[in-house]
Amino acid sequence: MSDAKLALPSKEVHVADATSGWLMLVVLVVMFIAGIVLVRVPIVGVPIIVLAVFLTIGFLVLKPNESAVLTLFGRYVGTVRISGFHWVNPFYAKQKISLRVRNFTTPTLKVNDKVGNPIDVAAVVGWLVRDTAQAAFDVDDFEGYIKTQCEMALRDVVSTHPYDATKDEHVSLRGNTAAVSDLLKESLQRSINVAGLEILEMRITHLAYAPEIASIMLRRQQAEALIQAREKMVDGAIGMVKMALDRFQSEGVTDMNAAQKAVLVSNMMLVLLSDEGAQPVIPAATA
């Protein structure tokens, strides 16, 4: 599912016509100088100086990839996303929100996988603020909110997939990291859309059996690996024996009956599959 389908309608209003801070700075300097000149007439000079000082509250400096959410007496006015030196209504309350890409690593969680095995798992998340209005007003603390939702998404995906794939499973936590990452990203994106955030990436950084079953599962993995290795050895040995019998027959090296072929097959399989070196046995001559 695409991010466009997952996203909620934007509530952000862009403020593109913020007054230049440099222009307003010149105006305020002129006002301040005029107030000083007219200070001899307190009823005129003092109010001009006070007004000039008050208007300086409206200055706003934004770094690249930084925004400011503006509110007027509790009402959302808009968001300034253009970096630089600006001036806005001094009555506006200004809340700065970073638009940079951020990331964090979840604490290591203990979760039971689909078959009930306890697993220690942690993930790293890359994200950014997509809608500043939702981030500022729809949740209490969007940074804490995404961390909580990340743990919930991680638990949800891990608990519905096995650690290792079986014959009936197509996606496993250990064997399908790309598919699991997509599932984690999609699950987390659905839950944090209300906060106006966008998930760029979510990947598992730590995945292991819990200590209480780690030794048992290690022996199981070793046994499975040994069985797979034996299966390949048997397949190879059978092929070699068949090739030898076919060559004996095609090249007329020897004419063996069924009993002799059975002995040859038995000896070759023993030599090829034995863990130790074969010991030659010379039959004793009989009278």
SETIMI-674979 format. One record per atom (N, C-alpha, C, O): residue in three letters; x, y, z. Coordinates in steps of 0.05 Angstrom, whole numbers, plus 32768, in hexadecimal, padded with zeros to 4 digits. Example, Ala and Ser with C-alpha at 12.3 -4.5 7.8 and 13.67 -1.06 7.14 Angstrom:
Ala81087F8E809CAla80F67FA6809CAla81087FBE809CAla811D7FBE80A9Ser81017FD3808ESer81117FEB808FSer81028001809DSer810C801780A1
//
This chain:
Met80117FE88000Met800080008000Met801280198000Met8024801B8010Ser800C802C7FEFSer801D80447FECSer801880578003Ser800380568011Asp802C80688007Asp802A807C801DAsp801480908017Asp8008809B802AAla800E80957FFDAla7FF980A87FF6Ala7FDE809E7FFFAla7FCD80AE8008Lys7FD980847FFDLys7FC080798006Lys7FBE80788024Lys7FA88079802FLeu7FD580758032Leu7FD48074804FLeu7FD1808F805CLeu7FC680918072Ala7FDA80A4804EAla7FDA80BF805AAla7FBE80CA805DAla7FAD80C5804CLeu7FBB80DA8072Leu7FA280E98076Leu7FA381048068Leu7FB9810D8063Pro7F8C81118063Pro7F8D812B8057Pro7F9C813F8068Pro7F9A813F8080Ser7FAC8150805BSer7FBD81638069Ser7FAC81798075Ser7F9981838069Lys7FB48181808ELys7FA78198809BLys7FB881B1809BLys7FB081C680A5Glu7FD081AE808FGlu7FE381C48090Glu7FDC81DA807CGlu7FD481D58066Val7FDF81F38085Val7FDB820B8074Val7FF582198071Val800182228085His7FFF821B8059His801982278054His801782468054His800582518047Val802982538063Val802B82708063Val804282788051Val80598276805AAla803D82808038Ala805282868025Ala805882A38023Ala806B82AB8016Asp804882B48030Asp804C82D2802DAsp805582DF8047Asp804E82F6804DAla806682D08057Ala807082DD806FAla808282F58068Ala809182F48055Thr807F830A8077Thr808E83228072Thr80AC831E8076Thr80B4830F8089Ser80BC832A8065Ser80D983278068Ser80E383338082Ser80DB834A8089Gly80F283258091Gly80FC832F80AAGly810F834680A7Gly8110835880B8Trp811F83468091Trp8132835C808CTrp812383768087Trp812B838B8090Leu810E83758077Leu80FE838D8072Leu80F28397808BLeu80F283B08090Met80E78386809BMet80DA838F80B4Met80EF839980C7Met80E983AB80D7Leu8107838E80C6Leu811C839880D8Leu812383B580D2Leu812783C580E4Val812483BB80B8Val812A83D780B0Val811483E980B9Val811983FF80C4Val80FB83E180B6Val80E483F180BFVal80E583F680DDVal80E0840C80E5Leu80EB83E180ECLeu80EB83E48109Leu810283F68112Leu810084058126Val811983F48104Val81308406810BVal812884238106Val812E84348117Val811B842880F0Val8112844380EAVal80FE844D80FFVal810084648108Met80EB843B8107Met80D88442811BMet80E684498136Met80DF845C8143Phe80F98438813DPhe8107843C8156Phe811684578156Phe81168465816AIle8124845D8140Ile81328476813EIle811F848E813FIle812484A2814CAla8108848A8131Ala80F484A08132Ala80EA84A3814EAla80E484BA8157Gly80E6848E815CGly80DC84908178Gly80F0849E818AGly80E884AE819BIle810A84998185Ile811E84A78196Ile811F84C5818FIle812184D681A1Val811C84CB8176Val811C84E7816DVal810584F6817AVal8107850D8182Leu80EE84E8817ALeu80D584F58184Leu80D084F081A2Leu80BB84F581ACVal80E584E681B0Val80E184E081CCVal80DD84FA81DCVal80D384F981F3Arg80E4851081D0Arg80DF852981DEArg80C1852E81E2Arg80B8853C81F4Val80B2852181CFVal8094852381D2Val808B850781DBVal808584F681CAPro808B850281F5Pro808684E781FFPro806D84DA81F4Pro806C84C281F1Ile805884E981EFIle803F84DD81E6Ile804284D281CAIle803184C281C2Val805684D981BCVal805B84CF81A0Val807384BC81A0Val807184A68195Gly808A84C481ABGly80A284B581A9Gly80A2849B81B8Gly80AA848681ADVal8098849B81D1Val8098848381E1Val8086846D81D4Val8090845681D3Pro806E847381CCPro805E845D81BFPro806B845181A6Pro8069843981A1Ile807A84628197Ile80878457817FIle809D84448187Ile80A0842F817BIle80AC844B819CIle80C2843981A5Ile80B6841F81B0Ile80C0840981AAVal80A1842181C0Val8094840981CBVal808983F781B5Val808C83DE81B6Leu807D840481A1Leu807283F4818ALeu808883E6817BLeu808583CF8173Ala809E83F48176Ala80B483E88167Ala80C083D08176Ala80C583BB816BVal80C383D38191Val80CD83BD81A1Val80B983A581A0Val80C1838E819FPhe80A083AB81A2Phe808B839681A2Phe808B83878188Phe8088836E8188Leu808E83958172Leu808D83888158Leu80A583758153Leu80A483648141Thr80BA83798162Thr80D18367815EThr80CA834A8166Thr80D88337815FIle80B583478176Ile80AC832B817DIle80A5831B8165Ile80A683028166Gly809D8328814FGly8095831A8137Gly80AB830F8126Gly80A583018113Phe80C48313812DPhe80DA8308811DPhe80DC82EA8120Phe80D782DF8135Leu80E182DD810ALeu80E282C08109Leu80F982B780F7Leu80FB82BF80E0Val810B82A78102Val8122829C80F3Val811E827E80F0Val811B826F8104Leu811E827480D7Leu811B825780D2Leu8134824D80C3Leu813D825880B0Lys813E823780CDLys8154822980C0Lys8149821780A9Lys8131821280A8Pro815B820E8097Pro815181FB8083Pro814481E3808FPro814E81D880A3Asn812E81DA8083Asn811F81C3808DAsn811481C780A9Asn811481B680BAGlu810B81E080AEGlu80FE81E780C7Glu80E581F680C1Glu80E4820580ADSer80D081F380D1Ser80B7820180CDSer80AE820E80E7Ser80B8820880FCAla809A821F80E4Ala808E822C80FBAla8070822C80F8Ala8065823580E5Val80638220810DVal8046821F810DVal803C8238811CVal8044823D8132Leu802A8247810ELeu802082608119Leu8004825E8123Leu7FF382538115Thr7FFF8268813BThr7FE382688146Thr7FDE82848151Thr7FEF8292815BLeu7FC5828C814ELeu7FBC82A78158Leu7FA682A2816CLeu7F8F829C8165Phe7FAC82A68185Phe7F9982A3819BPhe7F8B8287819APhe7F738285819DGly7F9B82738195Gly7F9182578195Gly7F87824E817AGly7F8082368177Arg7F86825F8165Arg7F7D8257814BArg7F9482538138Arg7FA682658136Tyr7F95823C812ATyr7FAB82368118Tyr7FA982498100Tyr7F95824B80F3Val7FC0825680FAVal7FC1826980E4Val7FCF825D80CCVal7FC5826080B5Gly7FE5825080D0Gly7FF3824480BAGly800F823C80C2Gly8016823E80DAThr801F823280AFThr803A822880B4Thr804D823580A0Thr804882368088Val8063824080ABVal8078824B809AVal808D82368097Val8098822C80AAArg8093822E807EArg80A782198078Arg80BF8225806AArg80D382168066Ile80BF823E8062Ile80D5824A8053Ile80EB82538066Ile80E582628079Ser810382498062Ser811982518074Ser8121826E806FSer811D8278805AGly812B827A8084Gly813482968082Gly812B82A78099Gly8124829D80AEPhe812C82C18094Phe812682D580A9Phe810B82E180A2Phe810882EE808DHis80F782DD80B3His80DB82E680AEHis80D182F880C4His80DD82F980DATrp80BB830480BETrp80AC831380D3Trp808E830C80D0Trp8083830D80BAVal8082830580E6Val806582FF80E6Val8057830F80FCVal8064831E810BAsn803E830D80FDAsn802E831C8111Asn80398316812DAsn803B82FE8134Pro8040832A813CPro804C83258156Pro80398317816APro8041830C817EPhe801F83178163Phe800C83098174Phe800B82EB816EPhe7FFF82DB817DTyr801882E28159Tyr801982C68152Tyr802B82B78166Tyr804082C0816DAla802082A0816FAla8031828D817FAla803F827B816BAla803382718158Lys805A8278816ELys806A8269815BLys807582508167Lys80828250817CGln80708239815AGln807A821F8163Gln808B8213814CGln8081820D8137Lys80A582118151Lys80B78207813DLys80B681E8813CLys80B781DB8151Ile80B581DD8124Ile80B681C08121Ile80CA81B9810BIle80C981C480F5Ser80DC81A78111Ser80F0819F80FESer80E4818D80E8Ser80D4817C80EELeu80ED819280CFLeu80E4818280B9Leu80FA816E80B0Leu80F78161809BArg810F816D80BFArg8126815B80B7Arg811E813E80BCArg810C813880CBVal812D812D80AEVal8129811080B2Val8135810880CDVal814B811080D4Arg812680F980DDArg812F80F180F7Arg812E80D280F8Arg812080C580E9Asn813D80C7810BAsn813B80AA8110Asn814080A4812DAsn814B80B4813CPhe8137808D8135Phe813C80838150Phe813B80658150Phe81308059813DThr814780598164Thr8147803C8166Thr81358034817EThr8138803F8194Thr81248021817AThr811280198190Thr8122800981A5Thr81377FFE819EPro8119800881BDPro81257FF681D1Pro81217FD981C8Pro810E7FD381BAThr81327FC781D2Thr812E7FAB81CCThr81167FA081DAThr81147FA181F3Leu81037F9581CBLeu80EA7F8B81D5Leu80EA7F6D81D5Leu80F77F6081C3Lys80DD7F6181E8Lys80D97F4481E8Lys80BD7F3E81DELys80A97F4581ECVal80BB7F3081C7Val80A17F2B81BBVal80A07F0E81B3Val80B47F0281AAAsn80887F0181B6Asn80847EE681ADAsn807E7EE6818FAsn806C7EF58187Asp808C7ED6817FAsp80867ED58163Asp806D7EC5815EAsp805F7EBD8171Lys80677EBF8145Lys804D7EB2813ELys804A7E96814BLys80347E8E8152Val80607E88814EVal805F7E6D815AVal80637E6D8178Val80647E588185Gly80667E858184Gly80697E8781A1Gly80857E8881ACGly80887E8881C4Asn80997E8A819BAsn80B57E8C81A5Asn80BB7EA881ADAsn80B67EBB819EPro80C67EAC81C5Pro80CD7EC781CEPro80E57ED181BEPro80F97EC481BCIle80E37EEA81B4Ile80F87EF581A3Ile80FF7F1181ADIle80ED7F2181B4Asp81187F1881ADAsp81227F3381B3Asp81257F418198Asp81337F388186Val81187F588196Val81187F66817CVal81197F848181Val810E7F8F8194Ala81277F92816FAla81287FB0816FAla81297FB98152Ala81307FAA8140Ala81217FD2814EAla811F7FDD8133Ala81287FFA8133Ala812780088147Val81308003811BVal813780208117Val8122802C8104Val8119801F80F1Val811A8045810AVal8105805280FBVal810F806D80F1Val811B807D8100Gly810B807280D7Gly8111808C80CBGly80F7809A80C4Gly80E6808E80B8Trp80F480B380CDTrp80DA80C180C9Trp80DE80DF80C7Trp80F480EA80CDLeu80C980ED80BFLeu80C9810A80BELeu80AD811480C1Leu8099810580BFVal80AA812E80C6Val8090813B80C9Val8086814280AEVal80938151809FArg806E813880A6Arg8062813E808DArg804E8155808FArg804D8167807EAsp803E815580A4Asp8029816A80A8Asp802E817680C4Asp8029816A80D8Thr8037818F80C4Thr803D819C80DDThr802481A280EEThr802681A28107Ala800E81A780E1Ala7FF581AD80F0Ala7FEC819480FFAla7FE581968117Gln7FEC817D80F3Gln7FE581648100Gln7FF8815D8117Gln7FF18155812CAla801281618111Ala8027815B8125Ala8024816D813EAla802981648154Ala801C81868139Ala801A81998150Ala80008197815FAla8000819B8178Phe7FEA81908152Phe7FD08192815FPhe7FC181788162Phe7FAF81768173Asp7FC781638152Asp7FB7814B8153Asp7FC181378167Asp7FB28125816FVal7FDA81398170Val7FE581288185Val7FF2813A8199Val7FFB81508193Asp7FF5812F81B2Asp8000813F81C7Asp801E814381C4Asp8029815981C7Asp802D812D81BDAsp804A812E81B9Asp8050811A81A2Asp8051810281A7Phe80558125818APhe805881138173Phe807181028175Phe807280EC816AGlu8086810C8182Glu809F80FC8185Glu809A80E48197Glu80A380CE8191Gly808D80E981AEGly808680D281BFGly807280C081B3Gly807280A781B8Tyr805F80CB81A3Tyr804A80BB8197Tyr805680A78183Tyr804E80908183Ile806980B08172Ile8074809D815EIle80848087816BIle808480718161Lys8091808D8181Lys80A18078818FLys808E8063819BLys8095804B8199Thr8078806C81A6Thr8065805881B1Thr80598047819BThr8056802F819DGln805080548185Gln80448046816FGln805880338161Gln8050801E8157Cys8071803B8161Cys8086802A8155Cys8088800F8164Cys808A7FFA8158Glu80888010817FGlu80897FF7818EGlu80707FE68189Glu80737FCE8188Met80597FF38187Met80417FE38181Met80427FD68166Met803A7FBF8163Ala804B7FE58152Ala804E7FD98137Ala80627FC28136Ala805D7FAE8129Leu80787FC58144Leu808C7FB08145Leu80817F978153Leu80867F818149Arg80737F9B8168Arg80677F838176Arg80527F768164Arg80507F5D8163Asp80427F868156Asp802D7F7B8145Asp80397F6A812EAsp802F7F548129Val804D7F748121Val80597F65810AVal80687F4D8113Val80657F378107Val80777F4F8129Val80877F388132Val80757F22813CVal807B7F0B8138Ser805F7F29814ASer804E7F158155Ser803D7F068140Ser80327EF18146Thr803C7F108127Thr802D7F038112Thr803F7EF580FDThr80357EEC80E9His80597EF38103His806B7EE680F0His807F7ED58100His80877EDC8116Pro80877EBE80F5Pro809A7EAD8102Pro80B77EB78100Pro80BD7EC680EDTyr80C87EAF8112Tyr80E47EB68111Tyr80F17EAA80F9Tyr80FE7EB880E9Asp80ED7E9080F5Asp80F77E8280DEAsp80E07E7880CDAsp80CB7E7180D7Ala80E47E7780B2Ala80CF7E6E80A0Ala80CC7E5080A2Ala80DF7E4180A5Thr80B37E4780A0Thr80AD7E2A809EThr80A17E258082Thr809F7E388072Lys809A7E0D807DLys808F7E068062Lys80757E15805CLys806F7E1A8045Asp80667E1B8071Asp804C7E28806DAsp804E7E47806EAsp803A7E558069Glu80657E528076Glu80687E6E8079Glu80797E7A8062Glu808D7E6E805AHis80717E918057His807F7E9E8042His80907EB5804CHis80A47EBC803FVal80897EC18062Val80987ED8806CVal80A17ED28089Val80907ECB809ASer80BB7ED4808ESer80C57ED080A9Ser80D57EE880B1Ser80DF7EF780A0Leu80D97EEC80CBLeu80E77F0380D5Leu81057F0280CDLeu81117F1780C6Arg81107EEB80CDArg812D7EE880C7Arg81337EE680AAArg81487EEE80A0Gly81207ED9809BGly81267ED3807FGly811C7EE7806BGly81237EE68054Asn810A7EFA8073Asn80FE7F0D8060Asn80FF7F29806CAsn80EA7F348072Thr81177F33806FThr811A7F4D807CThr810D7F64806DThr81027F768078Ala810E7F638052Ala81037F798042Ala80E47F798045Ala80D87F8E8048Ala80D87F618043Ala80BB7F608046Ala80B27F688062Ala809D7F768065Val80C17F608076Val80BA7F678092Val80BD7F868095Val80AD7F9280A3Ser80D17F928089Ser80D57FAF808BSer80BD7FBE807FSer80B47FD2808AAsp80B47FB48068Asp809C7FC0805BAsp80847FBE806DAsp80747FD18070Leu80807FA7807ALeu80697FA3808CLeu806B7FB680A4Leu80577FC180ACLeu80837FB880AFLeu80877FCA80C6Leu80817FE780BELeu80737FF680CDLys808B7FF080A7Lys8087800B809ELys806A8011809ALys805F802680A2Glu805C7FFE808DGlu803F80028087Glu802E800380A0Glu801C801380A3Ser80357FF180B3Ser80267FEF80CCSer8029800980DCSer8016801480E7Leu8042801280DELeu8048802B80EELeu803C804380E0Leu8032805580EDGln803D804480C5Gln8032805C80B7Gln8014805F80BCGln800B807580BFArg8006804980BCArg7FE9804A80C1Arg7FE3805780DCArg7FD0806680DFSer7FF3805080F0Ser7FED8059810BSer7FF680758111Ser7FEC80828124Ile800980808102Ile8013809B8108Ile800A80B080F3Ile801380C780F4Asn7FF880A880E1Asn7FED80BC80CEAsn7FDF80D280DCAsn7FE080E980D3Val7FD280CC80F2Val7FC380E18101Val7FD680F7810BVal7FCD810D8110Ala7FF080F0810EAla800381048118Ala801181138102Ala802281248107Gly800A810E80E9Gly8016811C80D2Gly8033811580CEGly8043812680C5Leu803B80FC80D4Leu805780F480D1Leu805980E080BALeu804580D480B2Glu807180DE80AEGlu807680CC8098Glu808D80B9809FGlu80A280C280A8Ile8089809F809CIle809E808B80A2Ile80AE80878088Ile80A2807F8074Leu80C7808B8089Leu80D980878072Leu80E3806A8072Leu80E6805E805CGlu80E9805F8089Glu80F48044808AGlu80F1803A80A7Glu80F3804980BAMet80ED801F80A9Met80EC801280C2Met80F87FF680BEMet80ED7FE680B0Arg810F7FF180CBArg811D7FD880C7Arg81247FCC80E2Arg812A7FDA80F6Ile81247FB280E3Ile812C7FA380FBIle814B7FA480FDIle81597F9D80EAThr81557FAD8114Thr81727FAE8118Thr817C7F98812BThr81947F92812BHis816A7F8D813BHis81727F77814DHis815C7F62814DHis81457F688152Leu81647F498148Leu81517F338148Leu815F7F1A8152Leu81727F108146Ala81557F108168Ala81617EF88174Ala814D7EEB8187Ala813B7EF78192Tyr81517ED1818ATyr81417EC3819ETyr81477ECD81BATyr815E7ED581BFAla81337ECD81CBAla81377ED681E7Ala814B7EC381F4Ala814D7EAB81EDPro815A7ECD8208Pro816F7EBC8214Pro81657EA28220Pro81747E8E821FGlu814C7EA08229Glu81437E888236Glu813F7E718222Glu813E7E5A822AIle813D7E778208Ile813A7E6181F5Ile81507E6281DFIle814F7E5281CCAla81637E7481E2Ala81777E7881CDAla81877E5E81C9Ala818C7E5681B2Ser81907E5181DFSer81A07E3981DCSer81917E2281CFSer819B7E1381BFIle81777E1F81D6Ile81667E0A81CBIle81627E0F81ADIle81657DFD819DMet815C7E2881A5Met81587E2E8189Met81727E2C8179Met81717E268161Leu81887E318186Leu81A27E2E8178Leu81A77E118171Leu81AF7E0A815BArg81A17DFF8184Arg81A47DE2817EArg81917DD98168Arg81977DC98157Arg81797DE58168Arg81657DDF8153Arg81707DE88138Arg816D7DD98124Gln817B7E008137Gln81857E0A811DGln819D7DF98114Gln81A07DF380FCGln81AE7DF08127Gln81C47DDF8120Gln81BA7DC48115Gln81C57DBA8101Ala81A57DB98122Ala819A7DA08118Ala818E7DA280FCAla81927D9180EBGlu81807DB880F8Glu81747DBD80DDGlu818A7DC080C8Glu81877DB680B2Ala819F7DCE80CFAla81B57DD280BCAla81C37DB780B6Ala81CB7DB2809FLeu81C67DA680CBLeu81D37D8C80C7Leu81C17D7A80B5Leu81CC7D6C80A4Ile81A77D7C80B9Ile81957D6B80A8Ile81967D74808BIle81977D648079Gln81977D8F8087Gln81987D99806BGln81B37D91805EGln81B37D8A8047Ala81C87D92806EAla81E27D8A8063Ala81E37D6C805CAla81ED7D648048Arg81D77D5B806EArg81D57D3E8069Arg81C57D388050Arg81CC7D278040Glu81AF7D48804CGlu819E7D438034Glu81AE7D49801BGlu81AC7D3A8007Lys81BE7D5E801BLys81CE7D648003Lys81E47D4F7FFFLys81EA7D487FE9Met81F07D458015Met82047D308013Met81F87D178007Met82057D097FF7Val81E07D0F8010Val81D47CF78006Val81CD7CFA7FE9Val81D27CE77FD9Asp81C27D117FE1Asp81BC7D157FC5Asp81D57D137FB4Asp81D57D077F9EGly81EB7D1F7FBDGly82047D1E7FAEGly820F7D027FADGly82197CF97F98Ala820E7CF37FC3Ala82187CD87FC4Ala82097CC57FB1Ala82157CB57FA3Ile81EE7CC87FB1Ile81DE7CB77F9FIle81E57CBD7F82Ile81E67CAB7F72Gly81E97CD77F7BGly81F07CDE7F60Gly820B7CD27F58Gly820E7CC87F42Met821E7CD27F6AMet82387CC77F64Met82387CA97F61Met82457C9E7F4FVal82287C9B7F72Val82267C7E7F70Val82187C777F55Val82217C647F48Lys82037C857F4ELys81F57C7F7F35Lys82077C847F1DLys82077C747F0AMet82177C997F1EMet822A7C9F7F09Met823F7C897F06Met82467C807EF0Ala82497C7F7F1DAla825D7C697F1CAla82517C507F10Ala825E7C437F00Leu82397C487F19Leu822D7C307F0ELeu82277C327EF0Leu822B7C1F7EE1Asp821E7C4A7EE7Asp82197C4E7ECBAsp82327C4C7EBBAsp82327C417EA5Arg82487C577EC5Arg82627C557EB6Arg826C7C397EB5Arg82777C307EA1Phe82697C2B7ECCPhe82727C0E7ECCPhe82637BFF7EB6Phe826F7BEE7EA8Gln824A7C057EB4Gln823A7BF67EA0Gln823F7BFF7E84Gln82417BEE7E72Ser82417C197E7FSer82457C237E64Ser82617C1D7E59Ser82647C187E41Glu82757C1E7E6AGlu82907C197E61Glu82997BFC7E63Glu82AF7BF47E5BGly82877BEB7E6EGly828D7BCE7E70Gly82A57BC87E82Gly82B47BB57E7DVal82A97BD87E97Val82C07BD47EA9Val82BD7BB97EB7Val82D17BAA7EB9Thr82A67BB37EC0Thr82A27B997ECEThr82857B927ECCThr82737BA37EC8Asp82807B797ECEAsp82647B6F7ECDAsp825C7B667EE8Asp82647B507EF2Met824C7B777EF6Met82447B717F11Met82277B687F13Met82167B727F04Asn82237B557F25Asn82077B4D7F29Asn81FA7B5F7F3EAsn82077B727F47Ala81E27B597F45Ala81D37B6B7F57Ala81DF7B6C7F73Ala81E07B817F7FAla81EA7B557F7CAla81F67B547F97Ala820F7B657F98Ala82147B737FABGln821F7B637F82Gln82387B737F81Gln82327B917F7FGln82407BA17F8BLys821D7B977F70Lys82167BB47F6ELys820C7BBE7F8ALys82127BD57F91Ala81FE7BAE7F98Ala81F57BB67FB3Ala820C7BBB7FC6Ala820C7BCE7FD5Val82217BAA7FC4Val82387BAD7FD5Val82477BC77FCDVal82507BD67FDELeu82497BCC7FB3Leu82577BE47FA9Leu82487BFD7FB2Leu82557C107FBCVal822E7BFD7FAFVal821E7C147FB8Val82217C187FD6Val82247C2F7FDFSer82207C037FE6Ser82237C058003Ser823E7C11800ASer82407C23801BAsn82537C077FFDAsn826E7C118004Asn82727C2E7FFCAsn827D7C3E800BMet82687C357FE4Met826B7C517FDBMet825B7C647FECMet82657C7A7FF3Met82437C5D7FF4Met82337C6E8005Met82407C728020Met82407C87802CLeu824C7C5C802ALeu825A7C5E8044Leu82727C708043Leu82767C808055Val82817C6E802CVal82997C7F802AVal82917C9D8026Val829D7CAE8032Leu827C7CA28016Leu82757CBD8010Leu82677CCB8027Leu82697CE4802ALeu82587CBD8037Leu82487CC9804CLeu82557CC78068Leu824B7CD2807BSer826B7CB8806ASer82777CB58084Ser82857CCE808DSer82917CDD807EAsp82837CD480A8Asp82907CEB80B3Asp82AE7CE780B6Asp82BD7CFA80B8Glu82B77CCE80B6Glu82D37CC780BAGlu82DD7CBA80A0Glu82CE7CB18090Gly82F87CBA809DGly83047CAE8086Gly82FE7C908084Gly82FE7C828098Ala82FA7C87806CAla82F57C6A8068Ala830E7C59806DAla83247C628066Gln830A7C428079Gln83207C2F807FGln831E7C18806CGln830B7C09806CPro83327C14805APro83307BFE8047Pro83327BE38055Pro83417BDF8068Val83227BD0804CVal83227BB58056Val83287BA28040Val831B7BA1802BIle833E7B928044Ile83467B7F8030Ile833B7B648037Ile83427B59804CPro832A7B588027Pro831E7B3E802EPro83347B28802EPro83457B27801DAla83327B178042Ala83457B028044Ala833F7AEC8030Ala83277AE6802BAla83537AE08024Ala834F7ACA8011Ala83447AB2801FAla834C7AAA8034Thr83317AA58012Thr83257A8C801DThr832D7A74800DThr83317A767FF4Ala83307A5E801AAla833A7A46800CAla83237A3C7FFAAla83267A287FEC
//
